[in-house]
Amino acid sequence: MLSLCVPPRAGELCAPVRLRLPGDHSTQQLTSRHRVTGVEIGDGGVIVHVEITDPQTSRPIDVRFDVVPPGPPPTARSVLLGTVKRDGEPLEVYGTYLGVVADEN
């Protein structure tokens, strides 16, 4: 299990969510305290399994997900979350913490 920012506190309740990535390079919002528990090929694309803490107690962050052929990571800060096979082709799924979601006000 991995976190791209901060892992949940010991004993903290987490909600499991499945994020279907809309493409091979996409940005999603997570809670800052989260745990990535796996990746898989699912209905129509790559699915990332994440356990998130209560959004009321954990700041929202932006994370970029990259689904790429095996090789060097997309950036020095990218974390390998797992591998999948799509149409027989092996792919690596990376996550990169981009920062706290900016206020738009």
ROZAMI-920895 format. One record per residue (C-alpha): x, y, z; residue number from 1; residue in three letters. Coordinates in nm, 3 decimals, padded with zeros to 5 digits. Example, Ala and Ser with C-alpha at 12.3 -4.5 7.8 and 13.67 -1.06 7.14 Angstrom:
{r {01.230; -00.450; 00.780}; 1; Ala}
{r {01.367; -00.106; 00.714}; 2; Ser}
REM end
This chain:
{r {00.000; 00.000; 00.000}; 1; Met}
{r {00.131; 00.339; -00.100}; 2; Leu}
{r {00.049; 00.703; -00.040}; 3; Ser}
{r {00.144; 00.987; -00.274}; 4; Leu}
{r {00.115; 01.244; 00.007}; 5; Cys}
{r {00.044; 01.129; 00.366}; 6; Val}
{r {-00.083; 00.787; 00.479}; 7; Pro}
{r {-00.397; 00.774; 00.695}; 8; Pro}
{r {-00.348; 00.781; 01.071}; 9; Arg}
{r {-00.346; 00.452; 01.259}; 10; Ala}
{r {-00.705; 00.340; 01.310}; 11; Gly}
{r {-00.849; 00.618; 01.090}; 12; Glu}
{r {-01.158; 00.514; 00.895}; 13; Leu}
{r {-01.111; 00.515; 00.519}; 14; Cys}
{r {-01.360; 00.482; 00.236}; 15; Ala}
{r {-01.258; 00.258; -00.054}; 16; Pro}
{r {-01.301; 00.419; -00.396}; 17; Val}
{r {-01.228; 00.302; -00.748}; 18; Arg}
{r {-01.096; 00.570; -00.981}; 19; Leu}
{r {-01.139; 00.487; -01.349}; 20; Arg}
{r {-00.871; 00.687; -01.525}; 21; Leu}
{r {-01.016; 00.875; -01.823}; 22; Pro}
{r {-00.693; 00.838; -02.023}; 23; Gly}
{r {-00.328; 00.742; -02.003}; 24; Asp}
{r {-00.239; 01.083; -01.857}; 25; His}
{r {-00.493; 01.240; -01.623}; 26; Ser}
{r {-00.522; 01.450; -01.310}; 27; Thr}
{r {-00.753; 01.354; -01.023}; 28; Gln}
{r {-00.826; 01.496; -00.679}; 29; Gln}
{r {-00.771; 01.286; -00.368}; 30; Leu}
{r {-00.767; 01.360; 00.001}; 31; Thr}
{r {-00.416; 01.432; 00.128}; 32; Ser}
{r {-00.439; 01.129; 00.359}; 33; Arg}
{r {-00.499; 00.828; 00.137}; 34; His}
{r {-00.369; 00.483; 00.058}; 35; Arg}
{r {-00.342; 00.330; -00.293}; 36; Val}
{r {-00.420; -00.040; -00.261}; 37; Thr}
{r {-00.397; -00.159; -00.621}; 38; Gly}
{r {-00.445; -00.110; -00.992}; 39; Val}
{r {-00.629; -00.321; -01.250}; 40; Glu}
{r {-00.773; -00.318; -01.599}; 41; Ile}
{r {-01.147; -00.280; -01.575}; 42; Gly}
{r {-01.447; -00.179; -01.773}; 43; Asp}
{r {-01.309; 00.062; -02.030}; 44; Gly}
{r {-00.971; 00.141; -01.879}; 45; Gly}
{r {-00.731; 00.141; -01.588}; 46; Val}
{r {-00.880; 00.148; -01.240}; 47; Ile}
{r {-00.687; 00.266; -00.934}; 48; Val}
{r {-00.810; 00.140; -00.596}; 49; His}
{r {-00.771; 00.405; -00.325}; 50; Val}
{r {-00.877; 00.431; 00.038}; 51; Glu}
{r {-00.945; 00.794; 00.128}; 52; Ile}
{r {-01.004; 00.965; 00.460}; 53; Thr}
{r {-01.295; 01.196; 00.535}; 54; Asp}
{r {-01.269; 01.499; 00.302}; 55; Pro}
{r {-01.381; 01.717; 00.596}; 56; Gln}
{r {-01.063; 01.630; 00.786}; 57; Thr}
{r {-00.810; 01.601; 00.503}; 58; Ser}
{r {-00.717; 01.864; 00.243}; 59; Arg}
{r {-00.780; 01.795; -00.125}; 60; Pro}
{r {-00.471; 01.740; -00.339}; 61; Ile}
{r {-00.408; 01.702; -00.711}; 62; Asp}
{r {-00.246; 01.382; -00.835}; 63; Val}
{r {-00.141; 01.300; -01.190}; 64; Arg}
{r {-00.173; 00.940; -01.305}; 65; Phe}
{r {00.034; 00.812; -01.598}; 66; Asp}
{r {-00.014; 00.476; -01.770}; 67; Val}
{r {00.303; 00.412; -01.970}; 68; Val}
{r {00.511; 00.130; -02.119}; 69; Pro}
{r {00.778; -00.012; -01.887}; 70; Pro}
{r {01.078; 00.216; -01.856}; 71; Gly}
{r {01.190; 00.516; -01.658}; 72; Pro}
{r {00.924; 00.695; -01.448}; 73; Pro}
{r {00.756; 01.002; -01.600}; 74; Pro}
{r {00.923; 01.229; -01.341}; 75; Thr}
{r {01.169; 01.191; -01.055}; 76; Ala}
{r {00.877; 01.232; -00.810}; 77; Arg}
{r {00.654; 00.969; -00.974}; 78; Ser}
{r {00.570; 00.657; -00.770}; 79; Val}
{r {00.506; 00.320; -00.934}; 80; Leu}
{r {00.160; 00.210; -00.821}; 81; Leu}
{r {00.149; -00.118; -01.009}; 82; Gly}
{r {00.149; -00.290; -01.345}; 83; Thr}
{r {-00.133; -00.400; -01.572}; 84; Val}
{r {-00.171; -00.564; -01.912}; 85; Lys}
{r {-00.391; -00.398; -02.171}; 86; Arg}
{r {-00.449; -00.592; -02.492}; 87; Asp}
{r {-00.153; -00.810; -02.395}; 88; Gly}
{r {00.080; -00.511; -02.357}; 89; Glu}
{r {00.245; -00.460; -02.015}; 90; Pro}
{r {00.199; -00.110; -01.874}; 91; Leu}
{r {00.314; 00.066; -01.558}; 92; Glu}
{r {00.081; 00.291; -01.361}; 93; Val}
{r {00.248; 00.587; -01.187}; 94; Tyr}
{r {00.112; 00.850; -00.952}; 95; Gly}
{r {00.266; 01.192; -00.896}; 96; Thr}
{r {00.171; 01.431; -00.615}; 97; Tyr}
{r {00.120; 01.776; -00.772}; 98; Leu}
{r {00.022; 01.974; -00.462}; 99; Gly}
{r {-00.268; 02.103; -00.260}; 100; Val}
{r {-00.571; 02.203; -00.468}; 101; Val}
{r {-00.549; 02.578; -00.521}; 102; Ala}
{r {-00.827; 02.804; -00.395}; 103; Asp}
{r {-01.004; 02.970; -00.685}; 104; Glu}
{r {-01.119; 03.270; -00.481}; 105; Asn}
REM end
